[in-house]
Amino acid sequence: MCLAIPGKVLSLEAGGHLALVDVMGVRRRVNIDLLKDEGVSEGDWVLIHVGFALGKVSEPEAQAQLRLLAALGEDRLALEEVQGYRFA
C-alpha cells in the first residue's frame, strides 16, 4: 500500500482549491487546500494521498521516492491509485 505519491504541479485551477498534477505521466486534479499556508506554485513537487496534496518536497526527494516505489514494485499500484482520483 502506498502512503504518499510525489507529483509535479503543472497548473493551479481557478479558485485555488485544485491543481493539475503530473504523477508518472498521469495528469490528475488534486486538492491543495491542506497546503494553503505553505503556498503551492507551478513546478512544485507535492506528496499526494487519496487526491489530497499533503506536503511539499524537493525534486530530488520526489525522484528518490519514485525510484524507491519502482524498486519495491509499488509503482504500478501507485499509478492505479492516481488514476482513481476524480476531482471535478
Secondary structure as UniProt FT lines:
FT   STRAND          5..12
FT   TURN            14..15
FT   STRAND          18..23
FT   TURN            24..25
FT   STRAND          26..31
FT   HELIX           33..35
FT   TURN            36..38
FT   TURN            42..43
FT   STRAND          45..49
FT   TURN            50..51
FT   STRAND          52..57
FT   HELIX           59..71
FT   TURN            72..73
FT   HELIX           75..83
//
